[in-house]
């Protein structure tokens, strides 16, 4: 794509009425999210942009590294480790965290992936998965009611009748969902669903080493995904954290990784980490669902689409 074409495409995107509507809804979403967590007693902390310690993820992405005075820093893929360190001292925290996950080109057609996005990252000391699920079930209906009230004009212009879900949300175990719908169960169940629903007890090899293993000997994790209905798929991911140093080392080995890769985190774990639980909600995916957009790039004025050059 020529430079002039990239600029023209960007200007065309910025001029759309739907972009103005999306930005107004973004503004409401960020305010309501921030106010909700402050009122729930969470402290807002600054995001981390560069660090020698970041999320390893459970799927391949490019890893941009910056060398500064001879030391290597990665762009933040998520603040999972920093959250766990923070709650030891602050109790309950949240942050609007810019994440860079340089996804492979095959994600381009999904309509759900950007390689630069923001998520609200939440963590609470001594919390359980169920505590976090109840918190989200309190948050989402409140958020949707606020958007319907404050952005009625924008939703009307977008032709979106945003449903406010009833709680509690349905809960499905990962292995049960896979057994009934096959490997593509998330997409299938999301298209069938009329309300958000939880996927819980995800197999250990499907996730990163830091999510806590269930104590029932099942090789599943005390974690969860929330899935949007109407085919929009994943809303958030989270769960309880491994906090015992010996368990963390076992999980690193199980994932085929090395202790050297996570030496900073292991040093902190050896000093003592608390049990905690948390989650991250992708803001662009959330706004996409609220607006009813087919593609996630319509939620961002300068979207970074996998495999494409973008301003």
C-alpha positions in Angstrom: 0.0 0.0 0.0 1.4 3.4 -1.0 1.9 6.1 1.6 -0.7 8.4 0.1 -3.3 5.6 0.2 -2.5 4.9 3.9 -3.1 8.6 4.7 -6.3 8.7 2.7 -7.7 5.6 4.3 -6.9 7.1 7.7 -8.5 10.4 6.9 -11.6 8.6 5.6 -11.9 6.6 8.8 -11.6 9.7 10.9 -14.3 11.5 9.0 -16.9 8.8 9.5 -19.9 9.6 11.7 -19.7 6.1 13.2 -16.1 7.0 14.4 -17.5 10.0 16.2 -20.2 7.9 17.8 -17.6 5.3 18.8 -15.4 7.9 20.4 -18.2 9.3 22.5 -19.1 5.8 23.7 -15.4 5.2 24.4 -15.4 8.3 26.6 -18.4 7.0 28.6 -17.0 3.5 28.9 -13.7 4.7 30.3 -15.3 7.1 32.8 -17.8 4.5 34.0 -15.2 1.8 34.4 -12.8 4.1 36.3 -15.6 5.4 38.6 -16.9 1.9 39.3 -13.5 0.5 40.4 -12.7 3.6 42.5 -16.1 3.3 44.2 -15.4 -0.4 44.9 -12.2 0.6 46.7 -9.6 -0.1 44.0 -6.6 2.2 43.5 -5.8 3.3 40.0 -2.1 2.8 39.2 0.0 4.0 36.2 0.5 1.6 33.3 3.9 0.0 32.5 4.9 0.4 28.9 8.4 -1.1 28.8 9.7 -3.8 31.1 12.2 -6.7 31.2 9.2 -8.7 32.5 6.0 -9.1 30.5 3.3 -11.7 29.8 4.7 -14.7 27.8 1.2 -15.4 26.4 0.1 -18.8 25.3 0.2 -18.2 21.5 3.0 -16.9 19.2 3.4 -13.2 18.7 6.4 -11.1 17.6 8.3 -9.7 20.6 9.5 -6.1 20.0 12.6 -5.5 22.3 14.2 -2.2 23.0 17.9 -2.1 24.2 18.5 0.8 26.6 22.0 1.2 28.2 22.7 -2.4 27.4 19.5 -3.7 29.1 16.7 -5.3 27.1 13.1 -4.2 27.6 9.9 -5.7 26.0 6.8 -3.7 25.1 4.1 -4.7 27.6 1.8 -7.5 26.4 0.0 -7.3 29.7 0.7 -6.2 33.3 0.0 -9.5 34.9 3.3 -9.8 36.8 3.3 -6.1 37.9 -0.3 -6.5 39.1 0.6 -9.4 41.3 3.5 -7.4 42.8 1.3 -4.4 43.4 -1.5 -6.1 45.3 0.9 -7.3 47.9 1.2 -3.6 49.0 -1.9 -1.9 47.7 -4.6 -4.6 48.1 -6.9 -3.8 45.1 -5.7 -2.1 41.9 -6.8 -1.3 38.4 -5.1 0.4 35.4 -5.9 1.4 31.8 -3.0 -0.5 30.3 -1.8 0.0 26.7 -0.8 -3.5 25.4 1.3 -4.3 22.3 0.8 -7.9 21.0 2.2 -8.1 17.5 -0.2 -10.8 16.3 0.5 -13.0 13.2 -1.2 -12.1 10.0 -3.7 -14.9 10.2 -5.5 -12.9 12.9 -6.3 -10.1 10.4 -9.6 -11.6 9.2 -11.0 -12.3 12.7 -12.5 -8.8 13.2 -11.5 -9.2 16.9 -7.8 -8.6 16.9 -5.6 -5.4 17.1 -1.9 -5.6 17.9 -2.1 -2.4 19.8 -5.0 -2.0 22.3 -6.0 -1.0 25.8 -7.3 -3.2 28.5 -8.5 -2.3 32.0 -6.4 -4.6 34.1 -7.8 -5.5 37.6 -6.3 -7.4 40.5 -7.4 -8.0 44.1 -5.4 -9.5 47.0 -6.9 -12.6 48.7 -9.7 -12.8 46.1 -11.1 -15.9 44.5 -12.2 -16.5 40.9 -15.8 -16.4 42.1 -15.2 -13.0 43.8 -14.0 -11.6 40.4 -16.9 -13.2 38.5 -19.4 -11.5 40.9 -17.6 -8.2 40.5 -17.9 -8.4 36.7 -21.5 -9.4 36.9 -22.1 -6.2 39.0 -20.0 -4.1 36.5 -21.4 -5.0 33.1 -25.1 -4.4 33.7 -24.2 -1.1 35.4 -22.0 -0.1 32.5 -24.5 -1.0 29.8 -27.3 0.9 31.6 -25.0 4.0 31.8 -24.1 3.8 28.1 -27.8 3.4 27.2 -28.6 6.5 29.2 -25.7 8.7 28.2 -25.2 7.6 24.6 -28.8 6.9 23.5 -28.4 9.2 20.5 -25.2 7.4 19.4 -26.7 3.9 19.8 -29.7 5.0 17.9 -27.6 6.3 15.0 -25.6 3.0 15.0 -28.9 1.0 15.0 -27.8 -0.8 18.1 -30.3 -2.0 20.7 -27.8 -2.8 23.5 -29.3 -5.5 25.8 -28.6 -5.2 29.6 -27.9 -8.8 30.8 -29.5 -10.5 33.8 -27.2 -12.0 36.4 -25.7 -14.4 37.3 -24.3 -15.3 33.9 -24.4 -18.9 32.8 -21.3 -21.0 33.6 -19.9 -23.7 31.4 -16.8 -25.8 32.1 -14.3 -25.7 29.3 -14.1 -29.5 28.8 -17.9 -29.8 28.7 -18.1 -27.0 26.1 -15.4 -28.7 24.0 -17.1 -32.0 24.3 -20.5 -30.7 23.1 -19.3 -28.3 20.4 -15.8 -29.3 19.4 -12.6 -27.2 19.3 -14.4 -24.2 17.9 -16.9 -24.1 20.8 -16.3 -20.5 21.8 -17.4 -19.2 18.4 -20.3 -21.6 18.2 -21.6 -20.9 21.7 -21.1 -17.2 21.3 -23.3 -17.2 18.2 -26.0 -19.2 20.0 -26.0 -17.2 23.2 -28.3 -14.3 24.1 -26.4 -13.3 27.2 -22.8 -13.2 28.3 -21.6 -16.5 29.8 -18.5 -17.9 31.6 -16.1 -20.6 30.5 -14.3 -21.9 33.6 -11.8 -24.6 34.5 -9.6 -24.3 31.5 -7.0 -27.1 30.9 -3.5 -26.3 32.3 -1.7 -26.3 28.9 -4.2 -23.9 27.4 -3.0 -21.1 29.6 0.1 -19.4 30.9 2.0 -20.6 34.0 0.8 -17.9 36.4 -2.9 -19.0 36.6 -3.5 -21.2 39.7 -4.1 -24.9 39.3 -7.3 -26.3 40.8 -6.8 -28.4 43.9 -9.0 -31.3 42.7 -6.3 -33.1 40.7 -8.1 -32.3 37.4 -5.2 -30.5 35.6 -7.5 -27.5 35.2 -7.1 -24.0 36.3 -9.0 -21.7 38.7 -9.6 -19.2 35.9 -12.4 -18.0 33.6 -13.2 -16.3 30.3 -16.3 -14.2 29.8 -17.8 -14.6 26.4 -20.0 -12.0 24.7 -23.2 -13.3 23.0 -24.2 -12.6 19.3 -20.9 -14.0 18.0 -18.7 -11.3 19.5 -16.7 -14.0 21.5 -14.1 -13.2 24.2 -14.9 -10.3 26.6 -12.3 -10.9 29.3 -9.9 -13.4 30.7 -8.7 -13.9 34.2 -8.5 -16.1 37.3 -6.6 -16.9 40.4 -2.8 -16.7 40.5 -0.1 -19.1 41.5 1.7 -17.5 44.4 3.8 -20.2 46.0 7.4 -20.2 44.6 7.6 -24.0 44.2 4.3 -24.1 42.4 5.4 -21.3 40.0 8.6 -23.1 39.2 6.7 -26.4 38.6 4.4 -24.6 36.2 7.2 -22.8 34.3 8.9 -26.2 33.8 5.6 -27.8 32.7 5.2 -25.1 30.0 8.7 -25.8 28.7 10.0 -22.4 29.8 13.0 -21.5 31.9 13.4 -19.9 35.3 15.9 -17.5 33.8 13.1 -16.0 31.6 11.2 -15.0 34.7 14.0 -14.5 37.2 12.7 -11.1 38.3 9.3 -12.5 39.1 10.7 -15.5 40.9 12.9 -13.3 43.1 9.7 -11.5 44.1 7.9 -14.8 44.7 10.7 -16.0 46.9 10.2 -12.8 49.0 6.5 -13.7 49.3 3.5 -13.0 47.1 -0.1 -13.1 48.3 -2.9 -15.1 46.8 -4.9 -12.9 44.4 -7.3 -13.0 41.4 -8.0 -10.6 38.6 -8.9 -10.1 35.0 -8.4 -7.9 32.0 -11.1 -6.4 29.7 -10.2 -5.3 26.2 -11.6 -1.8 25.8 -11.8 -1.9 22.0 -13.6 -5.3 22.1 -16.0 -3.9 24.7 -16.8 -0.9 22.6 -17.1 -3.1 19.5 -19.8 -5.2 21.3 -21.6 -2.1 22.6 -21.7 -0.5 19.2 -22.5 -3.8 17.4 -19.6 -3.3 14.9 -18.6 -6.2 12.7 -14.9 -5.3 12.9 -12.9 -4.1 15.8 -10.9 -1.5 13.8 -14.1 0.6 13.6 -13.6 1.3 17.3 -10.2 3.0 16.9 -9.1 6.0 14.9 -5.6 4.5 14.3 -6.2 0.8 14.4 -3.2 -1.6 14.3 -4.5 -4.5 12.2 -2.4 -7.7 12.2 -0.2 -7.9 9.1 -1.0 -4.3 7.9 1.0 -1.1 8.0 -1.0 1.6 9.9 -0.4 5.1 11.1 
